[in-house]
């Protein structure tokens, strides 16, 4: 819901002529994680998808307001 509100506000600003704010630094690109980064993530208890969440989604017992 919050993202939808931000999107509609941004579209309104763009439609009104707002050209944005110039980036002050060089910026960076964050690509896909490497295998080593994924291993470290999992070693610290992280999970991209948890089996219990997938089961809840399939069975219709998950809150879809994420």
N, C-alpha and C positions, 0 to 999 in steps of 0.2 A: 504494500500500500504506500509506504513511504517512497519507494522508488518511482511508483507511478505519479505521485505528486511532484517529485523532483523533475520527472520527465516532462510533464505538462507545463510546469513553470519554465523550464528551459526552452521548450518549443515556443512558448509565448514570448520569451525574451528575444529569441532568434527572429521570430516573425516581426518583432518590433524594431529590428535593426541592430541589436546588440551583437558586436563582432567578437566578443570574448576578451580575455585578458592575455597579453603575451606571456609566454613562459620565460621566467627569469634565468633559469639555469640550462645546462645542456640536456638534462633529462636522462632517462635510462629506459631500457627495454627489458622487461622481465619475461623471458621465454618460458617454455615448459620446464619443469624440474628435471634434473638429471636423475639417473638411477641412484647415484650416491645420495642425493638430497631426499629422494623418496624413502630409501632405506633408513636414513637418519630420522625422518619424520615418523616412520612406523616404529622405530626403536624407542621413540619418546611417547609412544601411545597414540599417535595420530592415525586417522583412518579417512580415506577419501569417501568410502561408502561402507557403512556398517550393515551387516547382514540383517540385523533386527530392524533397521530402518527400511531396508528394501522389502522385507516381509510385511511390515506394516503398510507400506505404500501399495503393494500388490493386493493386500487384503482389504484396503480401504480404511484402515484404522490409523491413519496418520493425519496430523493437522496440516492442511494444505495452505495455511496462511503464512508460509515461510517466505 
